[in-house]
């Protein structure tokens, strides 16, 4: 259904290969936008009542609380699922990028995906997940518009 909508409304009518490419790109961006809206709302619901989500991100706490009781960090309910699910999305994007055709920004995006996975992985391993979750939430908000 989405494919047909974007295909029918694509401005490119002369070159079928370009039309298909633009349709695929439009579908990809539509679903990514939907994912980031859902991830942002989910992250907000999970962290809204925590003591570490700052008021500037519509929370009730302060970012200085991300290290409270470190290294024994108490996860708010649902945060681990949110954390691992969004990490899974970025792992999927890394693997998808490695198997996709090479574009002009291939290396930059590969570096982006690798750095993202390192940040997720090391914040999880080092139990710095509260600060990591705030950073993920902030990036999810920004990615809606990109």
Secondary structure by P-SEA (a helix, b strand, c coil): caaaaaaaaccccccaaaaaaaaaaaaaaaaaaaaaaaaaaaaaaacccccccccccccccccccccccccccccccaaaaaaaaaaaaaaaaaaaaaacccccaaaaaaaaaaaaaaaaaaaaaacaaaaaaaaaaaaaaaaccc
